[in-house]
Amino acid sequence: MTLQADSILEPRKFVAPELVCGMGVADLAGRYAVNYGARKVLLVSDPGVVQKGWTRLVEESLSRSGIPFVLFDGVTPNPKDHEVMAGAECYAREHCDVIVVVGGGSPMDCAKGIGIVGTNGRDILTFEGIDEVPVPGPPLVCIPTTAGTGADVSQFAIIADTARKVKIAIVSKYLIPDVSLVDPKTTFTMAPELTAATGMDALTHAIEAFVSTASSPITDLHALEAIRLIRRSLPSAVESPQCGQSRSDMMLGSLFAGLAFSNASLGMVHAMAHSLGGLLDLPHGECNAILLEQSVHVNFDASPEKYRSIAIAFGVPEARDLDDATLKARLIGALVDFRERVGIRLRLRDLGLRREDLPTLIRHAMKDPCLLTNPKPASSGEISDCYEKAF
């Protein structure tokens, strides 16, 4: 039997943690620590999550299960190399053997870093790149408190190299958590600004994964459903923070987008956002939101039918029948309107970017591994133009 070339499924790997989703599942943290044979848990969080009470919820779960723990909450936004190393020192000093993390993307990336430093005995910066982690970390239980980063399901960790002022990407199947306890209840205390920024981060994950050169039917399925969920639910989650349906849908949207980008990787938006975050310590979600429409302008012609599918999922009127030029303009317009509707109206200059920073940003972005799966090879001129238009 001869198969048509376009019907052949190319080899693709799809990796994911165990997933438990639903209201109240954060309370299962202690049970999973017991399942992994924990003698002592390193509980990773950050001061904001501690203040909101979600860390206490997990502490109580561990205590009911009879598991001793020590709290490490020395994590800031855009987790730093020295924070990972301080956490690893705490992990070793306290003789921990399981890590439980409750928080957003920063604590989760830091926890991943702590784990691989603990088992490999090396500085976190030496793991930069793809498949550079020789030995898996200890069991890792993630309880996300934001709907956006996807760190609770991904094989990525993004860490700030404070000496070079860049963000490094560590990509390894050994960074995939053992279990993710996806509890929408933990997002009810998110401020509208954080809800919007993390939600736009998830939307960017879904769009970049869908048009990635490493996409597959499996990642496409997750990416498109994430786009539908986020488009429907993010505005209401911002406007009505206690809406259980919106919060649940956003957690699912973040989950699906995380599974998509973990396996298909990302593109130029994240390369540029990582550069901004590393140099200026800027909010990652807001950077993605501001740059997303610029990437569509650059990449559209490389994959117009993929962008048509995105436009359909995003509810662009008559997207199936529009010519490419009109579709491109309407999709970009819809993304701008959506970003502004959820309250993100800033330009990069409003976040503190200076024009003299642009050459450094461009240089760092061009070296980011996310560019490898962009729908087309992005030139330094195109990266510069994106920064300029978003300035």
URWOSUL-V290208 format. One record per residue. RES is the residue in one letter. PHI is phi as a letter, one per 20 degrees, with the letter a starting at -180 (none if undefined). OMEGA is omega in whole degrees, 0 to 359 (none if undefined). NEAR is the number of other ideal C-beta (glycine too) atoms within 10 Angstrom. Layout:
res: (RES,RES)
phi: (PHI,PHI)
omega: (OMEGA,OMEGA)
near: (NEAR,NEAR)
This chain:
res: (M,T,L,Q,A,D,S,I,L,E,P,R,K,F,V,A,P,E,L,V,C,G,M,G,V,A,D,L,A,G,R,Y,A,V,N,Y,G,A,R,K,V,L,L,V,S,D,P,G,V,V,Q,K,G,W,T,R,L,V,E,E,S,L,S,R,S,G,I,P,F,V,L,F,D,G,V,T,P,N,P,K,D,H,E,V,M,A,G,A,E,C,Y,A,R,E,H,C,D,V,I,V,V,V,G,G,G,S,P,M,D,C,A,K,G,I,G,I,V,G,T,N,G,R,D,I,L,T,F,E,G,I,D,E,V,P,V,P,G,P,P,L,V,C,I,P,T,T,A,G,T,G,A,D,V,S,Q,F,A,I,I,A,D,T,A,R,K,V,K,I,A,I,V,S,K,Y,L,I,P,D,V,S,L,V,D,P,K,T,T,F,T,M,A,P,E,L,T,A,A,T,G,M,D,A,L,T,H,A,I,E,A,F,V,S,T,A,S,S,P,I,T,D,L,H,A,L,E,A,I,R,L,I,R,R,S,L,P,S,A,V,E,S,P,Q,C,G,Q,S,R,S,D,M,M,L,G,S,L,F,A,G,L,A,F,S,N,A,S,L,G,M,V,H,A,M,A,H,S,L,G,G,L,L,D,L,P,H,G,E,C,N,A,I,L,L,E,Q,S,V,H,V,N,F,D,A,S,P,E,K,Y,R,S,I,A,I,A,F,G,V,P,E,A,R,D,L,D,D,A,T,L,K,A,R,L,I,G,A,L,V,D,F,R,E,R,V,G,I,R,L,R,L,R,D,L,G,L,R,R,E,D,L,P,T,L,I,R,H,A,M,K,D,P,C,L,L,T,N,P,K,P,A,S,S,G,E,I,S,D,C,Y,E,K,A,F)
phi: (none,d,e,f,g,f,d,e,e,f,f,b,d,c,c,a,e,f,c,c,c,q,g,n,f,g,f,e,g,f,f,f,f,f,g,e,m,f,e,b,d,e,e,d,b,c,g,f,f,g,f,f,n,f,f,f,g,f,g,f,f,f,f,f,e,m,d,f,b,c,e,d,c,e,c,d,g,l,g,e,g,f,f,f,f,f,f,f,f,f,g,f,f,e,l,e,c,c,d,d,c,c,q,e,f,f,f,f,f,f,f,f,f,g,f,f,f,f,e,d,m,c,f,g,f,f,e,g,o,d,l,d,d,f,c,f,f,f,g,c,d,d,c,f,d,c,d,r,f,m,f,f,c,e,e,d,c,d,c,e,e,f,f,e,l,c,e,d,d,d,c,a,f,f,e,f,g,f,b,d,e,e,d,g,g,f,e,f,e,f,f,g,f,f,g,f,f,f,f,f,f,f,f,f,g,f,f,f,f,f,e,f,f,d,f,b,g,f,f,f,g,f,f,f,f,f,f,f,f,f,g,f,d,f,g,f,f,f,f,c,g,e,f,f,f,f,f,f,f,f,f,f,f,f,f,f,f,f,f,f,f,f,d,d,m,c,b,f,g,f,f,f,f,f,f,f,f,f,f,d,l,e,f,f,f,f,f,g,f,f,e,g,f,f,f,f,g,f,e,g,f,f,b,f,f,f,f,f,f,f,f,f,f,e,n,f,g,l,g,f,d,f,f,g,f,f,g,g,f,f,f,f,f,f,f,f,f,f,g,f,f,e,n,d,c,f,d,f,f,f,e,o,f,d,f,f,f,g,g,f,f,f,f,f,f,f,e,f,f,f,f,f,d,f,g,b,f,e,e,f,f,f,f,f,f,f,f,f,f,e,f)
omega: (179,180,173,185,184,179,183,178,178,179,178,176,177,183,182,175,166,183,172,188,174,179,175,185,176,181,180,184,181,179,180,175,176,180,181,175,184,169,174,184,165,179,183,178,174,186,181,180,176,181,181,176,183,177,178,178,181,176,180,177,178,181,179,179,177,182,174,180,172,183,170,182,181,183,177,174,187,190,188,180,183,176,176,183,176,177,179,177,177,179,181,183,183,179,178,178,175,177,172,181,177,182,179,185,182,175,182,176,178,180,177,179,179,182,184,173,182,183,182,177,181,176,184,184,181,180,184,177,185,177,178,180,184,188,179,173,178,176,185,177,182,172,183,178,172,178,182,192,183,182,182,179,191,175,179,163,181,186,179,171,189,179,181,183,175,171,176,177,173,184,181,175,178,176,180,179,177,177,174,178,189,187,181,182,183,181,184,182,178,174,179,181,179,177,181,184,180,176,177,174,179,178,178,176,185,182,181,178,183,181,180,176,178,180,180,177,181,180,179,180,180,183,182,178,176,180,179,182,183,178,182,195,185,180,181,176,177,186,182,188,182,179,184,181,180,180,179,180,179,176,177,178,177,179,181,178,178,177,180,185,178,184,179,185,192,184,191,179,181,175,180,180,176,179,178,182,180,184,190,179,183,180,187,183,179,178,178,183,183,186,188,183,178,181,178,178,182,192,190,186,179,183,187,181,174,178,175,178,177,181,178,179,183,175,177,183,175,185,182,191,184,171,188,183,180,179,180,181,182,177,178,178,179,179,178,180,181,179,181,179,180,170,180,183,183,168,180,179,178,178,177,179,176,181,180,176,190,180,179,179,181,181,180,180,181,180,185,182,178,179,183,182,173,183,177,175,182,180,176,177,179,176,179,181,178,177,181,182,179,185,none)
near: (2,4,8,6,6,5,6,7,9,7,5,13,10,14,13,18,19,12,15,15,14,14,13,12,19,22,16,20,30,23,16,23,27,14,15,18,9,25,11,16,29,28,25,32,29,24,13,22,26,16,12,18,10,23,26,15,18,29,21,13,22,24,12,12,17,10,23,13,21,14,16,26,18,18,28,15,16,23,29,21,19,13,25,27,16,16,27,25,14,18,27,14,9,15,11,24,17,26,29,31,33,32,32,30,27,27,31,31,28,32,32,34,28,34,30,28,22,21,17,19,10,15,12,27,17,14,25,16,13,13,12,15,24,12,11,17,23,19,20,28,31,26,31,32,29,28,34,33,26,30,29,28,28,29,24,25,27,26,26,26,15,15,9,13,15,21,26,21,20,26,22,20,12,21,26,21,28,18,22,27,28,25,26,24,19,29,26,15,16,25,11,14,15,20,26,24,23,30,29,26,30,31,29,28,33,32,33,30,31,28,26,26,14,16,23,18,10,17,25,18,14,26,29,21,18,30,27,18,26,32,19,15,22,26,18,15,30,23,14,13,16,9,16,12,13,24,25,22,21,30,27,19,30,31,25,27,35,29,27,35,34,27,23,26,26,30,29,26,28,32,26,30,29,28,27,29,22,25,18,18,16,20,21,26,27,23,28,31,29,28,22,23,20,22,27,19,16,21,23,23,13,15,18,14,9,19,26,20,18,25,24,17,21,22,13,20,10,11,20,11,9,17,8,13,11,12,23,19,14,17,24,19,12,19,25,13,9,22,21,11,14,22,16,20,12,15,11,24,11,11,14,11,20,10,10,7,16,16,11,15,21,18,13,21,26,17,11,24,19,24,19,15,20,25,22,16,9,21,11,12,9,19,25,16,14,23,23,12,15,20,14)
